[in-house]
Amino acid sequence: MFWHNHDSTVCHKRQYMSAIFYHGDEQKALAEKTKDEHQKTLKKKIQTLIKPAEEFYDAEDYHQKYMLRQHRSLFHSMNFAPKELIKSHAAARLNGYVAGFGKRSNFEEEVDKLGLSDEQANYVRGVLGRGGMN
């Protein structure tokens, strides 16, 4: 899923780099194996880094759930406190859906677990019907 949901051949600045952070030898081996397998399907060289997980810093508040923030009415209706936004499973899932990742059928399977109002759920359905970002 990771390799098919972004362009791993683009070289970004450090703060936007594509990376897999591993915890232990088993995760490292799996990351390297899947990278090698995916590389065989591409003409360009994969730029994604595979690095040990070390100290992690949260991004600035305005970067949190960036794609969800672009849908201001939905974002504001969720009424997340900054720290809640970082840890919210619902916000993470909605961020992906409004960015165009995930199908309507996936959304329908989990909508009841996301704690959305009917109005919020219908808004996301509308975005999914348009193909993601508007």
Secondary structure, 3 states (H helix, E strand, C coil): CCCCCCCCCCCCCHHHCCEEEECCHHHHHHHHHHHHHHHCCCCCCCCCEEEECCCCCCCCHHHCCHHHHCCHHHHHHHCCCHHHHHHCHHHHHHHHHHCCCCCHHHHHHHHHHCCCCHHHHHHHHHHHHHCCCC
